Amino acid sequence: MTPNEMRIAASTSKRSRRQYRILYIPYVFSPDRWCVMVLPNPMDDATRDRFRHVGQGSVRFRFEHSGGTHKAA
């Protein structure tokens, strides 16, 4: 996530009328396997514990769902 995306996500987590979500598409180059997964706001207090910071440099998160572990940028 860029600093601007993190700022927007943090500001929407405090408002009830706006929502911030991430659309994650695994296997984007394999049309027979891809799907759209809606991830919650990683900056919201209620869903922050579902993500872990990984790597250095740009902000990357790791999340888990029933299909296994995935990395999202």
N, CA, C and O atoms as a MOPAC input file, in Angstrom:
PM7 MOZYME 1SCF
protein

 N      0.84300 1    -1.17600 1     0.00000 1
 C      0.00000 1     0.00000 1     0.00000 1
 C      0.88400 1     1.23300 1     0.00000 1
 O      1.93500 1     1.26700 1     0.64000 1
 N      0.44600 1     2.22100 1    -0.71500 1
 C      1.17200 1     3.48800 1    -0.71900 1
 C      0.79500 1     4.29000 1     0.53000 1
 O     -0.22700 1     4.00700 1     1.15600 1
 N      1.60200 1     5.28100 1     0.89900 1
 C      1.23600 1     6.12100 1     2.05000 1
 C     -0.13500 1     6.76400 1     1.89300 1
 O     -0.87900 1     6.87900 1     2.86700 1
 N     -0.47900 1     7.18700 1     0.67100 1
 C     -1.78600 1     7.80300 1     0.45000 1
 C     -2.90600 1     6.78800 1     0.67000 1
 O     -3.91800 1     7.12100 1     1.28500 1
 N     -2.74700 1     5.55200 1     0.17800 1
 C     -3.75800 1     4.51700 1     0.39500 1
 C     -3.93100 1     4.22200 1     1.88300 1
 O     -5.04800 1     4.01600 1     2.35600 1
 N     -2.82400 1     4.20400 1     2.61300 1
 C     -2.90100 1     3.95600 1     4.05100 1
 C     -3.62600 1     5.10300 1     4.75800 1
 O     -4.40200 1     4.86800 1     5.68500 1
 N     -3.37800 1     6.33400 1     4.32700 1
 C     -4.04500 1     7.48800 1     4.93300 1
 C     -5.55600 1     7.43200 1     4.67500 1
 O     -6.35400 1     7.66500 1     5.58300 1
 N     -5.94100 1     7.12300 1     3.44300 1
 C     -7.36500 1     7.02200 1     3.10900 1
 C     -8.01400 1     5.87800 1     3.88400 1
 O     -9.10800 1     6.03700 1     4.42400 1
 N     -7.34800 1     4.73100 1     3.94100 1
 C     -7.90000 1     3.58700 1     4.68000 1
 C     -8.07100 1     3.92700 1     6.15500 1
 O     -9.08300 1     3.56800 1     6.75800 1
 N     -7.10100 1     4.61000 1     6.73900 1
 C     -7.19500 1     4.98600 1     8.15300 1
 C     -8.31700 1     5.98700 1     8.38700 1
 O     -9.00400 1     5.92100 1     9.40600 1
 N     -8.50600 1     6.91200 1     7.45400 1
 C     -9.55600 1     7.91200 1     7.64700 1
 C    -10.94900 1     7.31800 1     7.46600 1
 O    -11.88900 1     7.75300 1     8.13100 1
 N    -11.10200 1     6.34200 1     6.58900 1
 C    -12.42500 1     5.73800 1     6.39800 1
 C    -12.76400 1     4.76300 1     7.51000 1
 O    -13.94200 1     4.47300 1     7.72400 1
 N    -11.78300 1     4.25300 1     8.21900 1
 C    -12.07700 1     3.31700 1     9.30200 1
 C    -12.78500 1     4.00400 1    10.46400 1
 O    -13.40600 1     3.34000 1    11.29400 1
 N    -12.69500 1     5.31500 1    10.52400 1
 C    -13.31400 1     6.05900 1    11.61400 1
 C    -14.68900 1     6.61500 1    11.23700 1
 O    -15.36500 1     7.22000 1    12.06900 1
 N    -15.09200 1     6.41300 1    10.00800 1
 C    -16.38400 1     6.92300 1     9.52500 1
 C    -17.31400 1     5.75600 1     9.24000 1
 O    -16.88800 1     4.74200 1     8.68800 1
 N    -18.55400 1     5.88800 1     9.60300 1
 C    -19.50100 1     4.79800 1     9.40100 1
 C    -20.07700 1     4.76500 1     7.99100 1
 O    -20.52600 1     3.71200 1     7.53600 1
 N    -20.07400 1     5.90100 1     7.28900 1
 C    -20.70000 1     5.93800 1     5.96100 1
 C    -19.76900 1     5.50400 1     4.84100 1
 O    -20.24800 1     5.12200 1     3.77300 1
 N    -18.47900 1     5.54600 1     5.03900 1
 C    -17.51400 1     5.16700 1     4.00500 1
 C    -16.82900 1     3.87100 1     4.39000 1
 O    -16.59000 1     3.60700 1     5.56800 1
 N    -16.51600 1     3.06500 1     3.38800 1
 C    -15.81300 1     1.81300 1     3.62800 1
 C    -14.59200 1     1.73400 1     2.71800 1
 O    -14.60200 1     2.25300 1     1.60100 1
 N    -13.55900 1     1.09200 1     3.19800 1
 C    -12.35300 1     0.85800 1     2.40600 1
 C    -12.14000 1    -0.64000 1     2.37100 1
 O    -12.04800 1    -1.28900 1     3.41300 1
 N    -12.06200 1    -1.18100 1     1.18300 1
 C    -11.82500 1    -2.60800 1     1.01700 1
 C    -10.76100 1    -2.80000 1    -0.03400 1
 O    -10.50700 1    -1.91200 1    -0.84800 1
 N    -10.14200 1    -3.95800 1    -0.01600 1
 C     -9.16000 1    -4.33000 1    -1.02400 1
 C     -9.76000 1    -5.47300 1    -1.83400 1
 O    -10.26900 1    -6.44300 1    -1.27100 1
 N     -9.69800 1    -5.35400 1    -3.14300 1
 C    -10.12300 1    -6.45300 1    -4.00300 1
 C     -8.87500 1    -7.20700 1    -4.42500 1
 O     -8.02500 1    -6.67300 1    -5.13700 1
 N     -8.77000 1    -8.44900 1    -3.98200 1
 C     -7.61000 1    -9.29300 1    -4.26900 1
 C     -8.03000 1   -10.34200 1    -5.29200 1
 O     -9.03800 1   -11.02600 1    -5.11500 1
 N     -7.24900 1   -10.46400 1    -6.36100 1
 C     -7.56600 1   -11.42500 1    -7.41600 1
 C     -6.37800 1   -12.37400 1    -7.58200 1
 O     -5.40600 1   -12.03500 1    -8.25800 1
 N     -6.44900 1   -13.56300 1    -6.96600 1
 C     -5.36300 1   -14.52700 1    -7.14100 1
 C     -5.44200 1   -15.15800 1    -8.52800 1
 O     -6.51500 1   -15.22500 1    -9.12700 1
 N     -4.31200 1   -15.61400 1    -9.03000 1
 C     -4.22700 1   -16.30000 1   -10.32500 1
 C     -4.79000 1   -15.45000 1   -11.46000 1
 O     -5.48800 1   -15.96700 1   -12.33200 1
 N     -4.49700 1   -14.16900 1   -11.45700 1
 C     -5.08300 1   -13.24300 1   -12.42100 1
 C     -4.80200 1   -13.65000 1   -13.87100 1
 O     -5.59000 1   -13.32300 1   -14.75800 1
 N     -3.71200 1   -14.34500 1   -14.12600 1
 C     -3.38700 1   -14.75100 1   -15.49100 1
 C     -3.88800 1   -16.14600 1   -15.84100 1
 O     -3.56200 1   -16.67000 1   -16.90600 1
 N     -4.66700 1   -16.74700 1   -14.96600 1
 C     -5.27800 1   -18.05500 1   -15.23100 1
 C     -6.78600 1   -17.91200 1   -15.09200 1
 O     -7.33000 1   -18.11800 1   -14.00700 1
 N     -7.47000 1   -17.56200 1   -16.18000 1
 C     -8.91100 1   -17.28600 1   -16.10400 1
 C     -9.74700 1   -18.41000 1   -15.50500 1
 O    -10.80000 1   -18.15200 1   -14.92200 1
 N     -9.30000 1   -19.63100 1   -15.63800 1
 C    -10.06300 1   -20.74600 1   -15.07900 1
 C     -9.89500 1   -20.86800 1   -13.56900 1
 O    -10.63400 1   -21.61900 1   -12.93300 1
 N     -8.94000 1   -20.14700 1   -12.97900 1
 C     -8.67600 1   -20.24700 1   -11.53900 1
 C     -8.94800 1   -18.98000 1   -10.76000 1
 O     -9.10500 1   -19.04200 1    -9.54100 1
 N     -9.01000 1   -17.82100 1   -11.42000 1
 C     -9.09700 1   -16.57300 1   -10.66000 1
 C    -10.49100 1   -16.33900 1   -10.09900 1
 O    -11.49100 1   -16.85500 1   -10.60000 1
 N    -10.51400 1   -15.54800 1    -9.04900 1
 C    -11.75900 1   -15.13300 1    -8.41400 1
 C    -11.47900 1   -13.79900 1    -7.72100 1
 O    -10.32100 1   -13.43600 1    -7.51600 1
 N    -12.51500 1   -13.08600 1    -7.36900 1
 C    -12.36100 1   -11.80500 1    -6.67600 1
 C    -12.63800 1   -12.03400 1    -5.19500 1
 O    -13.70400 1   -12.51900 1    -4.81600 1
 N    -11.67100 1   -11.68000 1    -4.37300 1
 C    -11.82700 1   -11.78900 1    -2.92600 1
 C    -11.88500 1   -10.37700 1    -2.35500 1
 O    -11.00300 1    -9.56200 1    -2.62500 1
 N    -12.90700 1   -10.08400 1    -1.57700 1
 C    -13.04500 1    -8.77300 1    -0.94600 1
 C    -12.42000 1    -8.86400 1     0.44500 1
 O    -12.89000 1    -9.61100 1     1.30400 1
 N    -11.35700 1    -8.09400 1     0.65000 1
 C    -10.66400 1    -8.07700 1     1.93400 1
 C    -11.09000 1    -6.83800 1     2.71000 1
 O    -11.36500 1    -5.79800 1     2.11200 1
 N    -11.14800 1    -6.93900 1     4.02000 1
 C    -11.53800 1    -5.77500 1     4.82400 1
 C    -10.41600 1    -4.74400 1     4.90100 1
 O     -9.29700 1    -4.98800 1     4.45000 1
 N    -10.72900 1    -3.62000 1     5.46600 1
 C     -9.78600 1    -2.53000 1     5.64500 1
 C     -8.67400 1    -2.94700 1     6.61400 1
 O     -8.95200 1    -3.23800 1     7.77700 1
 N     -7.41000 1    -2.98000 1     6.14700 1
 C     -6.32100 1    -3.38900 1     7.03600 1
 C     -5.94900 1    -2.34100 1     8.07800 1
 O     -5.15500 1    -2.62100 1     8.97700 1
 N     -6.50600 1    -1.14600 1     7.97300 1
 C     -6.20500 1    -0.08600 1     8.93500 1
 C     -7.30100 1     0.08900 1     9.97400 1
 O     -7.15200 1     0.89900 1    10.88900 1
 N     -8.38700 1    -0.64400 1     9.85700 1
 C     -9.50400 1    -0.53400 1    10.79400 1
 C     -9.19000 1    -1.31300 1    12.06700 1
 O     -8.63400 1    -2.41000 1    12.00400 1
 N     -9.53800 1    -0.76200 1    13.19900 1
 C     -9.27400 1    -1.42100 1    14.48200 1
 C     -9.92300 1    -2.80800 1    14.56200 1
 O     -9.36200 1    -3.72500 1    15.16200 1
 N    -11.09800 1    -2.95500 1    13.96000 1
 C    -11.83300 1    -4.22000 1    14.04800 1
 C    -11.24300 1    -5.31900 1    13.16800 1
 O    -11.47200 1    -6.49800 1    13.43700 1
 N    -10.49500 1    -4.96900 1    12.13100 1
 C     -9.97600 1    -5.98900 1    11.20200 1
 C     -8.46100 1    -5.97400 1    11.07000 1
 O     -7.90100 1    -6.77500 1    10.32100 1
 N     -7.80200 1    -5.09500 1    11.77100 1
 C     -6.33900 1    -4.97200 1    11.69100 1
 C     -5.61500 1    -6.27100 1    12.04100 1
 O     -4.56200 1    -6.55800 1    11.47300 1
 N     -6.15700 1    -7.04700 1    12.95600 1
 C     -5.48500 1    -8.27500 1    13.39300 1
 C     -5.53100 1    -9.38900 1    12.35100 1
 O     -4.92700 1   -10.44000 1    12.56200 1
 N     -6.22100 1    -9.19400 1    11.24800 1
 C     -6.28300 1   -10.19500 1    10.17600 1
 C     -5.10600 1   -10.08600 1     9.21000 1
 O     -4.94000 1   -10.93500 1     8.33300 1
 N     -4.29400 1    -9.04800 1     9.36700 1
 C     -3.17200 1    -8.79200 1     8.46600 1
 C     -1.87100 1    -8.71700 1     9.25300 1
 O     -1.85800 1    -8.35200 1    10.42800 1
 N     -0.76800 1    -9.07300 1     8.57700 1
 C      0.56600 1    -8.92300 1     9.15000 1
 C      1.42100 1    -8.15500 1     8.16200 1
 O      1.35500 1    -8.40700 1     6.95800 1
 N      2.22400 1    -7.21800 1     8.65400 1
 C      3.17500 1    -6.51300 1     7.79800 1
 C      4.27600 1    -7.49100 1     7.43700 1
 O      4.76800 1    -8.21900 1     8.29900 1
 N      4.66700 1    -7.51400 1     6.17200 1
 C      5.77000 1    -8.36000 1     5.72700 1
 C      6.69800 1    -7.54900 1     4.84200 1
 O      6.27300 1    -6.59900 1     4.18600 1
 N      7.94000 1    -7.92100 1     4.82800 1
 C      8.91000 1    -7.28700 1     3.94700 1
 C      9.35600 1    -5.91500 1     4.40200 1
 O      9.00800 1    -5.44700 1     5.48600 1
 N     10.13500 1    -5.28500 1     3.54100 1
 C     10.67700 1    -3.96300 1     3.80500 1
 C     10.33100 1    -3.06400 1     2.63300 1
 O      9.89900 1    -3.55700 1     1.59100 1
 N     10.50700 1    -1.77800 1     2.77400 1
 C     10.21300 1    -0.84500 1     1.68500 1
 C      8.73800 1    -0.51700 1     1.64700 1
 O      8.17700 1    -0.02800 1     2.62700 1
 N      8.10000 1    -0.79000 1     0.49700 1
 C      6.66800 1    -0.51700 1     0.39900 1
 C      5.91700 1    -1.39500 1     1.39600 1
 O      6.40400 1    -2.45100 1     1.79900 1
 N      4.74800 1    -0.95400 1     1.78100 1
 C      3.98300 1    -1.68500 1     2.78200 1
 C      3.28500 1    -2.87200 1     2.12200 1
 O      2.51900 1    -2.71400 1     1.17200 1
 N      3.56200 1    -4.03200 1     2.63400 1
 C      2.93000 1    -5.24500 1     2.15200 1
 C      2.27600 1    -5.93300 1     3.33000 1
 O      2.76500 1    -5.86200 1     4.45700 1
 N      1.16400 1    -6.60000 1     3.06000 1
 C      0.44900 1    -7.32900 1     4.09000 1
 C      0.33000 1    -8.78800 1     3.69100 1
 O      0.30400 1    -9.12600 1     2.50700 1
 N      0.25800 1    -9.63100 1     4.67900 1
 C     -0.02100 1   -11.04100 1     4.46000 1
 C     -1.34700 1   -11.32500 1     5.15000 1
 O     -1.60300 1   -10.84000 1     6.25200 1
 N     -2.18800 1   -12.11600 1     4.48900 1
 C     -3.47000 1   -12.48100 1     5.06900 1
 C     -3.72900 1   -13.94300 1     4.79300 1
 O     -3.12500 1   -14.52800 1     3.89400 1
 N     -4.61800 1   -14.53100 1     5.55400 1
 C     -4.96900 1   -15.92600 1     5.37300 1
 C     -6.46500 1   -16.05700 1     5.16000 1
 O     -7.26200 1   -15.34100 1     5.76800 1
 N     -6.82900 1   -16.97700 1     4.29300 1
 C     -8.23100 1   -17.31300 1     4.09100 1
 C     -8.30600 1   -18.82400 1     3.95700 1
 O     -7.28300 1   -19.50300 1     4.04600 1
 N     -9.46700 1   -19.34300 1     3.75000 1
 C     -9.64800 1   -20.79600 1     3.75600 1
 C     -8.83800 1   -21.51400 1     2.67900 1
 O     -8.58600 1   -22.71200 1     2.80600 1
 N     -8.42600 1   -20.81400 1     1.62500 1
 C     -7.66700 1   -21.43100 1     0.54600 1
 C     -6.16700 1   -21.39900 1     0.75600 1
 O     -5.43200 1   -21.90200 1    -0.09400 1
 N     -5.67400 1   -20.82800 1     1.85400 1
 C     -4.23800 1   -20.76700 1     2.10800 1
 C     -3.78400 1   -19.35000 1     2.38200 1
 O     -4.60000 1   -18.44600 1     2.56200 1
 N     -2.46300 1   -19.16100 1     2.41400 1
 C     -1.86800 1   -17.87400 1     2.72200 1
 C     -1.55900 1   -17.13800 1     1.42600 1
 O     -1.10600 1   -17.74700 1     0.45700 1
 N     -1.80200 1   -15.82900 1     1.40600 1
 C     -1.53700 1   -15.01200 1     0.22500 1
 C     -0.85900 1   -13.72800 1     0.64300 1
 O     -0.99500 1   -13.28000 1     1.78100 1
 N     -0.12900 1   -13.14000 1    -0.28300 1
 C      0.48200 1   -11.82300 1    -0.05300 1
 C     -0.26700 1   -10.81200 1    -0.88500 1
 O     -0.62300 1   -11.08100 1    -2.03300 1
 N     -0.50500 1    -9.66100 1    -0.31700 1
 C     -1.13500 1    -8.55800 1    -1.04000 1
 C     -0.23800 1    -7.35200 1    -0.91900 1
 O      0.32700 1    -7.09500 1     0.14400 1
 N     -0.10200 1    -6.61300 1    -1.99500 1
 C      0.72300 1    -5.40800 1    -1.95500 1
 C     -0.13700 1    -4.21200 1    -1.68000 1
 O      0.36800 1    -3.09200 1    -1.60600 1

